[in-house]
């Protein structure tokens, strides 16, 4: 409007000044109130008192879209897959980010490991009592097969591309050794390899007993959705209504326990 460009008179200047001061005071009051709220956060009491966690319930979480293609973690880094799939696949592989400090490496499907002095070989001792969602035991052969498949496959004229992840592509070979162990040999000396592999989105998502027959038959692009989402994580896929709902429910055979020896997860499920 034309009046916007006209100079203010004294009364208008005084009113504008008061409005500005009032706006600043309101802003400062809001900031102060927020600071008071966040400086001393309330700690909810545990059910019945004490430090026992509350078990059960369904978490409801928004997600952007359906996971892409066959839900394969090797070919996407997008949140539309990983926000949902980590509950199914588990948050890691041999190792994972520590819960109390995500910059450190903690054991996951491997309970321990040894590293050669030249930093080219990593030997992982796998946990006992880990099962795929269909009840099949998780073995060192499964772990070695997963690493082999992340580097691609060729069956006749059909090619499965390697993963987009850098850490898996540094592997020269993976072999099973005695004592429920897997020895991983790298192409070169990589001091930070464990740190690279702790990422929550690098998942052992290929059950060998279901994947291998399909790959050998020429279905080289088989993915988790093609084998019923059989994985190793704390939740199973219960329902997928495309474009609307993804339901995960507790995996009662999940191996992990909390510091007091209580089975995880605490939740009964998650609805995305």
Rosetta blueprint (number, residue, H / E / L):
1 X L
2 X H
3 X H
4 X H
5 X H
6 X L
7 X L
8 X L
9 X L
10 X H
11 X H
12 X H
13 X H
14 X H
15 X H
16 X H
17 X H
18 X H
19 X H
20 X H
21 X H
22 X H
23 X H
24 X H
25 X H
26 X H
27 X H
28 X H
29 X H
30 X H
31 X H
32 X H
33 X H
34 X H
35 X H
36 X H
37 X H
38 X H
39 X H
40 X L
41 X L
42 X L
43 X L
44 X L
45 X L
46 X L
47 X L
48 X L
49 X L
50 X L
51 X L
52 X L
53 X L
54 X L
55 X L
56 X L
57 X L
58 X E
59 X E
60 X E
61 X L
62 X L
63 X L
64 X L
65 X L
66 X L
67 X L
68 X L
69 X L
70 X L
71 X L
72 X L
73 X L
74 X L
75 X L
76 X L
77 X L
78 X L
79 X H
80 X H
81 X H
82 X H
83 X H
84 X H
85 X H
86 X H
87 X H
88 X H
89 X H
90 X L
91 X L
92 X L
93 X L
94 X L
95 X E
96 X E
97 X E
98 X L
99 X L
100 X L
101 X L
102 X L
103 X L
104 X L
105 X E
106 X E
107 X E
108 X L
109 X L
110 X E
111 X E
112 X E
113 X E
114 X E
115 X E
116 X L
117 X L
118 X L
119 X L
120 X L
121 X E
122 X E
123 X E
124 X E
125 X E
126 X E
127 X L
128 X L
129 X L
130 X L
131 X E
132 X L
133 X L
134 X L
135 X L
136 X L
137 X E
138 X L
139 X L
140 X H
141 X H
142 X H
143 X H
144 X H
145 X H
146 X H
147 X H
148 X H
149 X H
150 X H
151 X L
152 X L
153 X E
154 X E
155 X E
156 X L
157 X L
158 X E
159 X E
160 X E
161 X L
162 X L
163 X L
164 X L
165 X L
166 X H
167 X H
168 X H
169 X H
170 X L
171 X E
172 X E
173 X E
174 X E
175 X E
176 X E
177 X E
178 X L
179 X L
180 X L
181 X E
182 X E
183 X E
184 X E
185 X E
186 X E
187 X L
188 X L
189 X L
190 X L
191 X L
192 X L
193 X H
194 X H
195 X H
196 X H
197 X H
198 X L
199 X L
200 X L
201 X L
202 X L
203 X L
204 X L
205 X L
206 X L
207 X L
208 X H
209 X H
210 X H
211 X H
212 X H
213 X H
214 X H
215 X H
216 X H
217 X L
218 X L
219 X L
220 X L
221 X L
222 X L
223 X L
224 X H
225 X H
226 X H
227 X H
228 X L
229 X L
230 X L
231 X L
232 X L
233 X L
234 X L
235 X E
236 X E
237 X E
238 X E
239 X E
240 X E
241 X E
242 X L
243 X L
244 X L
245 X E
246 X E
247 X E
248 X E
249 X E
250 X E
251 X L
252 X L
253 X L
254 X L
255 X L
256 X L
257 X E
258 X L
259 X L
260 X L
261 X L
262 X L
263 X E
264 X L
265 X L
266 X L
267 X L
268 X L
269 X E
270 X E
271 X E
272 X L
